[in-house]
Each structure stands twice: as structure tokens, then as C-alpha cells.
Amino acid sequence: MDFNDTPAEAEFRAEARDWLSRNAEKRVPGKTFKLRRGEEGLIPLAREWEARKFDGGFAGIPLPKEYGGRGGTRLQQTIYLQEEAKFVTPPPVFGISHGMAVPVMVAYATEAQKQRYVPATLRGDEIWCQLFSEPGAGSDLAGLRTRAVRDGDEWVVNGQKIWNSGAHYADLAILVTRSDPTVEKHKGLTYFFVDMKSPGIEVRPIKQMTGFSNFNEVFMTDLRIPDSQRLGAVGDGWKVSITTLMNERVVSGVRPAPDFNDIFGLARDLQLEDGPAIADPAVREKLADWYVQSRGIELIRFRTMTALSRGQQPGPENSISKLVGSFKRQQIAAFGMDLMDTAGAVMDKELMPMRALFQDALLDSPSGRIAAGTDEILRNIIGERVLGLPRDVRADKGIPFNQLRENKE
């Protein structure tokens, strides 16, 4: 595997690096964006950053120019994200919008809908959320029960979704429903996009341990959706969902801070009784473990880049990045607080290193091991699709959804 850029890739990387250096602050260990997800004032700053990227030609890099993109390649998109990670930028408010909603709209929406929604999303004018998981169907997405019933040129939707990141400030949503309970659970789903301000939608933020409410539960009561907002064929929602989830795996492979550089910076600067923390052999051993894990994740991303450079789709190995990265973030956060001793329990952002980054991350990290696939689901994907192990036995295969024992209909 050749990790070096081709001349064209090197030219694009230099262009991206130059633009970023003129529009953002270089990231150094211990330096974070001034606001975190959930803090007041973040959304306008995030929109402003997306608009700046759009004007600079770095939004939707692989998308056609008529949709507001650059007409570049997915490899160029990956290169840009690698370079952007070296700078201080807003937290990923638009991760679902750009990483999941835009790809599925480009693949399934009408031409008029693409012209209407894709540029506005890339520019930061509109934010999307994802209405997939339900209280009884999280990891088993095909077990969802939110019903969509056809009524002329509209669909009437009733049900509940949960763990919906950003639903309380989102303008639009992608939504999976059950339109036919008389067939197997994977065959009776239909996929839509919907305006979050539509009558019949109620968003209830969920208070997290961090004190923020970054995700929500969403109730739909006689929500009416025009059939023109259906993506894919009736009953073909599972196929559309897989398109969404494959893009989600790529996006979720890059985990938020703290990462190796952050814990390295803390260990270097923090003074213990016997000197700097980084001089302690036990601390150095931990740092070495996390460096190896970080390097492994980086090499997996290089495999993704190799696939993209050959015109191939990213494979299931992205599940490894998400699985390892999510747990590593939780471990690093806990260890950072341990290094601070009793001060590790202090949440005041004005008093603690890196604005209490490690404290916030430890409280937030369990959600990262659930979103975009739980650890157990990811291990199944790795075992079956990467290692070639036998697939799990499906007891529900061939059984209509409304005949499944756990179904209440």
C-alpha cells in the first residue's frame, strides 16, 4: 500500500491546507473550539463555518457543481477532512446533514429536490436529523414500529423515535417507517424526508449527564407527509436505509476529542508529586497503547482512501475504526480525570484543563458507543463481513412482522 499522495492529490492537499490556514486556527494539544455541542451560540457559528467552506469550494467536494459541490472525488473529500482535523473548527453539527442526508438525497431524490435541498444543506442554511431508532428497535432497525398508512397522495405517520441527535434544532429529517406489517420486517419499510416543523411532530429533548440535551425523542401523531417526499419505492426502505448507514459508518469512524494528542498534552503539562505525569512509566505505557490504537485507526482510513482512489466503495472495515475509536475515547477521558486526582471531578470549564474536555467526554462517551451501531452490532459486522465467520441465525426469517412474538400489533 502506497501512503504517498499522487501529484494531483498533493496539489489538492496543499490547496486545502492553505485555505484552512487562512480561515481557521491551527490545532495544538490542549486547544479546543470555544464552544461544545449543546452550548448556547454554537449553531450560528457552525452555520457560519459551513457557509465559509461552501464559498471556498470545500463543501460537498465529490458532488456535482450543479448541486453546490466541487465536482471532485471522495478521496479529495477524505484528504480535506484529514487536513481540517489539524485545525480548530466547530463540533460536527452537520455530520448527519452532510454525511447521511445529502448522500441519500443525491441517490434517491428527484432532480428538483436535489436542486432545492442539497446546496442549502451544504451552505449550512438547513440542518438535518435522523429519525431511525425506536425504544424497541435500536440496534435492530428493521424491527421498527412507526406506521405509515397511505391516504391518497399523502402518508399518515404515527409512532415514536428516540436518540435523535440535533432534532431540537434540525430543519429537516430523514425518516424510516413501516408501511406493510404483513411481510417480513426488512421488506415492509418505506423511507421519507420531512420538514421538522410539520404539524404532528413533537420533539422532547433528553437531558444527558453532561447537562446538555444533544439528542431527543420525537413523537409523530397523524403526521402527514406528501408521497413526493418518499425516497425509493414503497416497501424498499431497507435498501435506502443501508445506503444511509454505509455513509454513517464512514462519517462515524472519526471520533471527537479527546484523542491521543489531547492526553499526551495533558500528561506533558500536568505536574504530579514526582514530576511531570509523562515521566511516569505507567503513564507512558498507557500513552503507547493509545498511540498504537490511533495509528491502527489511521491505517484503516488509509485503506478507505485506497478504495476510494480506485473508484471502489468503502468496506465494512470502517466498523473497526468506530468500535476501537469510541472505546478509546472513553478510556482516555477516564484516564485524564484520574491524572487530575480529586480535581478530576471538577466540571468548571474556566478552571479545568482544556475547558473540562475530559470530564465532558467521559459523561458523553457512552452515547458514542451506541450511536452509529453498538459495540455488539459492530463486532457482528466485523466477524461476519471482515473475518468471514458464520452469520447469526435469524429466528424471524420468513415470518411476517405482525406475527412476530414481540410485536404488539
C-alpha positions as a Python dict, from the first residue, in 0.01 Angstrom:
ca = {
    (1, 'M'): (0, 0, 0),
    (2, 'D'): (141, 339, -106),
    (3, 'F'): (58, 610, 150),
    (4, 'N'): (207, 889, -60),
    (5, 'D'): (-18, 1132, -247),
    (6, 'T'): (-16, 1137, -623),
    (7, 'P'): (88, 1473, -770),
    (8, 'A'): (-279, 1568, -817),
    (9, 'E'): (-365, 1462, -459),
    (10, 'A'): (-67, 1652, -321),
    (11, 'E'): (-176, 1963, -510),
    (12, 'F'): (-527, 1939, -367),
    (13, 'R'): (-394, 1877, -16),
    (14, 'A'): (-177, 2188, -41),
    (15, 'E'): (-475, 2391, -160),
    (16, 'A'): (-690, 2269, 130),
    (17, 'R'): (-413, 2331, 383),
    (18, 'D'): (-357, 2683, 251),
    (19, 'W'): (-729, 2768, 267),
    (20, 'L'): (-761, 2629, 620),
    (21, 'S'): (-456, 2820, 740),
    (22, 'R'): (-624, 3142, 626),
    (23, 'N'): (-964, 3062, 774),
    (24, 'A'): (-904, 2865, 1095),
    (25, 'E'): (-662, 2838, 1386),
    (26, 'K'): (-404, 2560, 1388),
    (27, 'R'): (-485, 2288, 1641),
    (28, 'V'): (-228, 2216, 1912),
    (29, 'P'): (-256, 1970, 2205),
    (30, 'G'): (-496, 2117, 2458),
    (31, 'K'): (-659, 2358, 2214),
    (32, 'T'): (-1033, 2309, 2154),
    (33, 'F'): (-1312, 2509, 1992),
    (34, 'K'): (-1456, 2772, 2225),
    (35, 'L'): (-1800, 2606, 2235),
    (36, 'R'): (-1912, 2242, 2257),
    (37, 'R'): (-2222, 2068, 2132),
    (38, 'G'): (-2514, 2181, 2344),
    (39, 'E'): (-2366, 2515, 2443),
    (40, 'E'): (-2563, 2825, 2352),
    (41, 'G'): (-2434, 3008, 2047),
    (42, 'L'): (-2276, 2710, 1873),
    (43, 'I'): (-2533, 2668, 1592),
    (44, 'P'): (-2482, 3016, 1437),
    (45, 'L'): (-2104, 2969, 1446),
    (46, 'A'): (-2137, 2624, 1287),
    (47, 'R'): (-2359, 2765, 1011),
    (48, 'E'): (-2108, 3043, 951),
    (49, 'W'): (-1825, 2791, 916),
    (50, 'E'): (-2022, 2579, 666),
    (51, 'A'): (-2105, 2889, 460),
    (52, 'R'): (-1736, 2981, 453),
    (53, 'K'): (-1642, 2630, 337),
    (54, 'F'): (-1916, 2646, 71),
    (55, 'D'): (-1785, 2976, -65),
    (56, 'G'): (-1429, 2841, -56),
    (57, 'G'): (-1520, 2532, -261),
    (58, 'F'): (-1469, 2277, 17),
    (59, 'A'): (-1832, 2176, 87),
    (60, 'G'): (-1965, 1863, -81),
    (61, 'I'): (-1636, 1812, -260),
    (62, 'P'): (-1738, 1497, -455),
    (63, 'L'): (-2083, 1630, -551),
    (64, 'P'): (-2164, 1778, -893),
    (65, 'K'): (-2129, 2153, -925),
    (66, 'E'): (-2498, 2194, -1011),
    (67, 'Y'): (-2578, 2076, -657),
    (68, 'G'): (-2332, 2315, -494),
    (69, 'G'): (-2042, 2070, -483),
    (70, 'R'): (-1695, 2088, -628),
    (71, 'G'): (-1720, 1806, -880),
    (72, 'G'): (-1421, 1638, -717),
    (73, 'T'): (-1369, 1289, -577),
    (74, 'R'): (-1447, 1113, -249),
    (75, 'L'): (-1074, 1075, -199),
    (76, 'Q'): (-1039, 1453, -213),
    (77, 'Q'): (-1314, 1475, 48),
    (78, 'T'): (-1116, 1239, 273),
    (79, 'I'): (-798, 1441, 218),
    (80, 'Y'): (-978, 1761, 312),
    (81, 'L'): (-1115, 1605, 632),
    (82, 'Q'): (-765, 1489, 723),
    (83, 'E'): (-638, 1843, 690),
    (84, 'E'): (-937, 2004, 864),
    (85, 'A'): (-875, 1780, 1167),
    (86, 'K'): (-548, 1970, 1217),
    (87, 'F'): (-737, 2295, 1275),
    (88, 'V'): (-978, 2425, 1539),
    (89, 'T'): (-1326, 2412, 1387),
    (90, 'P'): (-1680, 2385, 1531),
    (91, 'P'): (-1801, 2043, 1655),
    (92, 'P'): (-1977, 1831, 1391),
    (93, 'V'): (-2324, 1986, 1397),
    (94, 'F'): (-2363, 1898, 1027),
    (95, 'G'): (-2240, 1538, 1046),
    (96, 'I'): (-2583, 1387, 976),
    (97, 'S'): (-2669, 1657, 721),
    (98, 'H'): (-2361, 1611, 503),
    (99, 'G'): (-2263, 1254, 583),
    (100, 'M'): (-2605, 1085, 564),
    (101, 'A'): (-2888, 1309, 441),
    (102, 'V'): (-2708, 1458, 141),
    (103, 'P'): (-2583, 1121, 2),
    (104, 'V'): (-2929, 964, 29),
    (105, 'M'): (-3093, 1268, -131),
    (106, 'V'): (-2846, 1260, -419),
    (107, 'A'): (-2912, 887, -467),
    (108, 'Y'): (-3294, 887, -442),
    (109, 'A'): (-3449, 1236, -461),
    (110, 'T'): (-3593, 1394, -774),
    (111, 'E'): (-3382, 1639, -972),
    (112, 'A'): (-3588, 1932, -845),
    (113, 'Q'): (-3545, 1815, -484),
    (114, 'K'): (-3170, 1781, -527),
    (115, 'Q'): (-3151, 2135, -663),
    (116, 'R'): (-3362, 2263, -374),
    (117, 'Y'): (-3216, 2083, -73),
    (118, 'V'): (-2855, 1983, -141),
    (119, 'P'): (-2699, 2330, -195),
    (120, 'A'): (-2892, 2474, 101),
    (121, 'T'): (-2764, 2193, 323),
    (122, 'L'): (-2404, 2227, 206),
    (123, 'R'): (-2418, 2601, 265),
    (124, 'G'): (-2537, 2548, 623),
    (125, 'D'): (-2879, 2704, 571),
    (126, 'E'): (-3057, 2384, 675),
    (127, 'I'): (-2969, 2116, 931),
    (128, 'W'): (-3094, 1757, 914),
    (129, 'C'): (-3154, 1493, 1179),
    (130, 'Q'): (-3208, 1118, 1151),
    (131, 'L'): (-3532, 955, 1269),
    (132, 'F'): (-3436, 587, 1275),
    (133, 'S'): (-3403, 428, 1623),
    (134, 'E'): (-3706, 349, 1838),
    (135, 'P'): (-3746, 244, 2205),
    (136, 'G'): (-3797, -119, 2098),
    (137, 'A'): (-3583, -113, 1784),
    (138, 'G'): (-3244, 48, 1822),
    (139, 'S'): (-2976, -191, 1703),
    (140, 'D'): (-3245, -397, 1527),
    (141, 'L'): (-3352, -114, 1298),
    (142, 'A'): (-3575, -341, 1087),
    (143, 'G'): (-3784, -406, 1399),
    (144, 'L'): (-3923, -50, 1400),
    (145, 'R'): (-4298, 3, 1452),
    (146, 'T'): (-4364, 362, 1342),
    (147, 'R'): (-4651, 318, 1095),
    (148, 'A'): (-4706, 494, 764),
    (149, 'V'): (-5051, 448, 606),
    (150, 'R'): (-5122, 567, 252),
    (151, 'D'): (-5403, 823, 217),
    (152, 'G'): (-5426, 936, -143),
    (153, 'D'): (-5121, 1143, -230),
    (154, 'E'): (-5013, 1156, 135),
    (155, 'W'): (-4895, 921, 407),
    (156, 'V'): (-5021, 941, 767),
    (157, 'V'): (-4744, 857, 1013),
    (158, 'N'): (-4780, 765, 1382),
    (159, 'G'): (-4504, 648, 1614),
    (160, 'Q'): (-4204, 738, 1827),
    (161, 'K'): (-3833, 772, 1755),
    (162, 'I'): (-3553, 813, 2010),
    (163, 'W'): (-3185, 915, 2045),
    (164, 'N'): (-3233, 1165, 1762),
    (165, 'S'): (-2924, 1387, 1766),
    (166, 'G'): (-2997, 1752, 1694),
    (167, 'A'): (-3371, 1703, 1636),
    (168, 'H'): (-3447, 2004, 1859),
    (169, 'Y'): (-3272, 2242, 1620),
    (170, 'A'): (-3299, 2049, 1291),
    (171, 'D'): (-3493, 2188, 997),
    (172, 'L'): (-3540, 1857, 815),
    (173, 'A'): (-3522, 1484, 884),
    (174, 'I'): (-3477, 1152, 710),
    (175, 'L'): (-3736, 903, 837),
    (176, 'V'): (-3789, 527, 813),
    (177, 'T'): (-4138, 386, 872),
    (178, 'R'): (-4327, 57, 850),
    (179, 'S'): (-4576, 69, 566),
    (180, 'D'): (-4665, -302, 548),
    (181, 'P'): (-4667, -518, 865),
    (182, 'T'): (-4787, -827, 674),
    (183, 'V'): (-4447, -903, 518),
    (184, 'E'): (-4103, -980, 662),
    (185, 'K'): (-3967, -698, 873),
    (186, 'H'): (-3698, -596, 622),
    (187, 'K'): (-3948, -583, 333),
    (188, 'G'): (-4222, -363, 477),
    (189, 'L'): (-4032, -37, 530),
    (190, 'T'): (-4074, 293, 344),
    (191, 'Y'): (-3835, 590, 364),
    (192, 'F'): (-3921, 964, 361),
    (193, 'F'): (-3777, 1305, 426),
    (194, 'V'): (-3983, 1551, 629),
    (195, 'D'): (-3991, 1910, 749),
    (196, 'M'): (-3936, 1908, 1126),
    (197, 'K'): (-4179, 2200, 1166),
    (198, 'S'): (-4467, 1993, 1024),
    (199, 'P'): (-4786, 1967, 1233),
    (200, 'G'): (-4788, 1639, 1424),
    (201, 'I'): (-4417, 1638, 1519),
    (202, 'E'): (-4325, 1685, 1885),
    (203, 'V'): (-3960, 1693, 1993),
    (204, 'R'): (-3870, 1624, 2356),
    (205, 'P'): (-3501, 1682, 2443),
    (206, 'I'): (-3338, 1420, 2666),
    (207, 'K'): (-3123, 1559, 2948),
    (208, 'Q'): (-2778, 1399, 2948),
    (209, 'M'): (-2526, 1356, 3229),
    (210, 'T'): (-2321, 1635, 3073),
    (211, 'G'): (-2601, 1880, 3147),
    (212, 'F'): (-2671, 1924, 2777),
    (213, 'S'): (-2955, 1786, 2563),
    (214, 'N'): (-2788, 1689, 2237),
    (215, 'F'): (-3034, 1414, 2149),
    (216, 'N'): (-3409, 1374, 2179),
    (217, 'E'): (-3718, 1161, 2149),
    (218, 'V'): (-3957, 1251, 1868),
    (219, 'F'): (-4330, 1174, 1864),
    (220, 'M'): (-4534, 1172, 1542),
    (221, 'T'): (-4912, 1195, 1571),
    (222, 'D'): (-5112, 1187, 1246),
    (223, 'L'): (-4814, 1343, 1071),
    (224, 'R'): (-4899, 1388, 702),
    (225, 'I'): (-4615, 1352, 452),
    (226, 'P'): (-4665, 1405, 76),
    (227, 'D'): (-4582, 1098, -132),
    (228, 'S'): (-4350, 1326, -329),
    (229, 'Q'): (-4121, 1319, -22),
    (230, 'R'): (-4080, 943, -38),
    (231, 'L'): (-3725, 827, -117),
    (232, 'G'): (-3712, 496, -301),
    (233, 'A'): (-4001, 263, -378),
    (234, 'V'): (-4279, 174, -136),
    (235, 'G'): (-4154, -115, 76),
    (236, 'D'): (-3793, -55, -31),
    (237, 'G'): (-3698, 149, 275),
    (238, 'W'): (-3443, -106, 398),
    (239, 'K'): (-3236, -61, 82),
    (240, 'V'): (-3243, 317, 124),
    (241, 'S'): (-3156, 279, 493),
    (242, 'I'): (-2850, 69, 406),
    (243, 'T'): (-2731, 348, 174),
    (244, 'T'): (-2764, 586, 470),
    (245, 'L'): (-2594, 354, 720),
    (246, 'M'): (-2296, 279, 495),
    (247, 'N'): (-2228, 652, 472),
    (248, 'E'): (-2282, 682, 850),
    (249, 'R'): (-2011, 421, 917),
    (250, 'V'): (-1758, 631, 719),
    (251, 'V'): (-1854, 953, 899),
    (252, 'S'): (-1861, 794, 1245),
    (253, 'G'): (-1513, 645, 1204),
    (254, 'V'): (-1369, 982, 1304),
    (255, 'R'): (-1436, 1021, 1675),
    (256, 'P'): (-1449, 1355, 1863),
    (257, 'A'): (-1187, 1464, 2115),
    (258, 'P'): (-1012, 1375, 2336),
    (259, 'D'): (-769, 1166, 2134),
    (260, 'F'): (-404, 1072, 2171),
    (261, 'N'): (-269, 1424, 2121),
    (262, 'D'): (-500, 1560, 2391),
    (263, 'I'): (-400, 1307, 2659),
    (264, 'F'): (-35, 1344, 2554),
    (265, 'G'): (-61, 1721, 2603),
    (266, 'L'): (-222, 1679, 2946),
    (267, 'A'): (43, 1428, 3058),
    (268, 'R'): (319, 1657, 2937),
    (269, 'D'): (186, 1966, 3116),
    (270, 'L'): (44, 1814, 3436),
    (271, 'Q'): (273, 1807, 3738),
    (272, 'L'): (246, 1514, 3981),
    (273, 'E'): (424, 1478, 4315),
    (274, 'D'): (732, 1324, 4149),
    (275, 'G'): (742, 1550, 3844),
    (276, 'P'): (554, 1570, 3511),
    (277, 'A'): (300, 1295, 3453),
    (278, 'I'): (463, 1198, 3126),
    (279, 'A'): (778, 1089, 3315),
    (280, 'D'): (584, 816, 3498),
    (281, 'P'): (640, 472, 3336),
    (282, 'A'): (277, 367, 3389),
    (283, 'V'): (153, 682, 3216),
    (284, 'R'): (396, 629, 2928),
    (285, 'E'): (272, 271, 2888),
    (286, 'K'): (-86, 393, 2856),
    (287, 'L'): (16, 658, 2606),
    (288, 'A'): (196, 396, 2399),
    (289, 'D'): (-118, 178, 2388),
    (290, 'W'): (-333, 466, 2267),
    (291, 'Y'): (-75, 574, 2012),
    (292, 'V'): (-77, 222, 1865),
    (293, 'Q'): (-459, 222, 1853),
    (294, 'S'): (-464, 566, 1691),
    (295, 'R'): (-210, 456, 1435),
    (296, 'G'): (-415, 143, 1362),
    (297, 'I'): (-727, 352, 1300),
    (298, 'E'): (-524, 580, 1074),
    (299, 'L'): (-405, 282, 868),
    (300, 'I'): (-764, 160, 830),
    (301, 'R'): (-854, 505, 698),
    (302, 'F'): (-568, 471, 451),
    (303, 'R'): (-735, 150, 328),
    (304, 'T'): (-1052, 352, 277),
    (305, 'M'): (-856, 611, 83),
    (306, 'T'): (-702, 337, -132),
    (307, 'A'): (-1050, 201, -210),
    (308, 'L'): (-1175, 549, -298),
    (309, 'S'): (-875, 617, -521),
    (310, 'R'): (-963, 301, -716),
    (311, 'G'): (-1325, 405, -755),
    (312, 'Q'): (-1446, 146, -502),
    (313, 'Q'): (-1688, 184, -212),
    (314, 'P'): (-1554, 182, 147),
    (315, 'G'): (-1587, -161, 305),
    (316, 'P'): (-1706, -291, 642),
    (317, 'E'): (-1363, -236, 794),
    (318, 'N'): (-1482, 114, 890),
    (319, 'S'): (-1668, -62, 1171),
    (320, 'I'): (-1328, -136, 1327),
    (321, 'S'): (-1244, 235, 1339),
    (322, 'K'): (-1572, 317, 1509),
    (323, 'L'): (-1551, 28, 1757),
    (324, 'V'): (-1193, 99, 1864),
    (325, 'G'): (-1223, 477, 1848),
    (326, 'S'): (-1534, 500, 2067),
    (327, 'F'): (-1389, 283, 2344),
    (328, 'K'): (-1051, 457, 2321),
    (329, 'R'): (-1217, 794, 2372),
    (330, 'Q'): (-1389, 666, 2686),
    (331, 'Q'): (-1063, 523, 2823),
    (332, 'I'): (-867, 841, 2752),
    (333, 'A'): (-1132, 1057, 2919),
    (334, 'A'): (-1132, 841, 3232),
    (335, 'F'): (-752, 832, 3250),
    (336, 'G'): (-728, 1210, 3204),
    (337, 'M'): (-957, 1258, 3504),
    (338, 'D'): (-753, 1006, 3706),
    (339, 'L'): (-437, 1205, 3635),
    (340, 'M'): (-603, 1513, 3782),
    (341, 'D'): (-675, 1320, 4104),
    (342, 'T'): (-958, 1475, 4308),
    (343, 'A'): (-964, 1778, 4076),
    (344, 'G'): (-1085, 1542, 3803),
    (345, 'A'): (-1436, 1570, 3947),
    (346, 'V'): (-1447, 1946, 3886),
    (347, 'M'): (-1664, 2037, 3585),
    (348, 'D'): (-1599, 2412, 3578),
    (349, 'K'): (-1471, 2488, 3225),
    (350, 'E'): (-1296, 2802, 3342),
    (351, 'L'): (-1084, 2612, 3597),
    (352, 'M'): (-1002, 2279, 3433),
    (353, 'P'): (-751, 2196, 3157),
    (354, 'M'): (-893, 2213, 2803),
    (355, 'R'): (-1223, 2355, 2935),
    (356, 'A'): (-1307, 2029, 3117),
    (357, 'L'): (-1274, 1832, 2794),
    (358, 'F'): (-1200, 1502, 2970),
    (359, 'Q'): (-1487, 1544, 3218),
    (360, 'D'): (-1742, 1619, 2945),
    (361, 'A'): (-1611, 1340, 2724),
    (362, 'L'): (-1638, 1076, 2996),
    (363, 'L'): (-2004, 1161, 3052),
    (364, 'D'): (-2075, 1177, 2679),
    (365, 'S'): (-1871, 877, 2565),
    (366, 'P'): (-2129, 603, 2643),
    (367, 'S'): (-2358, 754, 2380),
    (368, 'G'): (-2074, 729, 2127),
    (369, 'R'): (-2065, 353, 2180),
    (370, 'I'): (-2435, 332, 2090),
    (371, 'A'): (-2473, 582, 1805),
    (372, 'A'): (-2397, 454, 1453),
    (373, 'G'): (-2405, 94, 1578),
    (374, 'T'): (-2349, -53, 1923),
    (375, 'D'): (-2028, -236, 2008),
    (376, 'E'): (-2213, -568, 1973),
    (377, 'I'): (-2351, -486, 1627),
    (378, 'L'): (-2010, -369, 1509),
    (379, 'R'): (-1847, -688, 1634),
    (380, 'N'): (-2103, -888, 1438),
    (381, 'I'): (-2026, -688, 1123),
    (382, 'I'): (-1652, -735, 1172),
    (383, 'G'): (-1692, -1106, 1244),
    (384, 'E'): (-1922, -1180, 953),
    (385, 'R'): (-1811, -936, 683),
    (386, 'V'): (-1442, -882, 762),
    (387, 'L'): (-1335, -1215, 916),
    (388, 'G'): (-1583, -1430, 726),
    (389, 'L'): (-1729, -1602, 1032),
    (390, 'P'): (-2073, -1768, 1011),
    (391, 'R'): (-2371, -1535, 1027),
    (392, 'D'): (-2602, -1527, 1328),
    (393, 'V'): (-2911, -1744, 1300),
    (394, 'R'): (-3221, -1535, 1224),
    (395, 'A'): (-3523, -1678, 1404),
    (396, 'D'): (-3752, -1421, 1236),
    (397, 'K'): (-3660, -1508, 877),
    (398, 'G'): (-3964, -1564, 658),
    (399, 'I'): (-4213, -1457, 929),
    (400, 'P'): (-4444, -1157, 866),
    (401, 'F'): (-4370, -871, 1101),
    (402, 'N'): (-4718, -872, 1256),
    (403, 'Q'): (-4672, -1238, 1353),
    (404, 'L'): (-4350, -1190, 1546),
    (405, 'R'): (-4398, -1269, 1915),
    (406, 'E'): (-4269, -937, 2045),
    (407, 'N'): (-4491, -740, 1808),
    (408, 'K'): (-4789, -570, 1980),
    (409, 'E'): (-4998, -501, 1669),
}
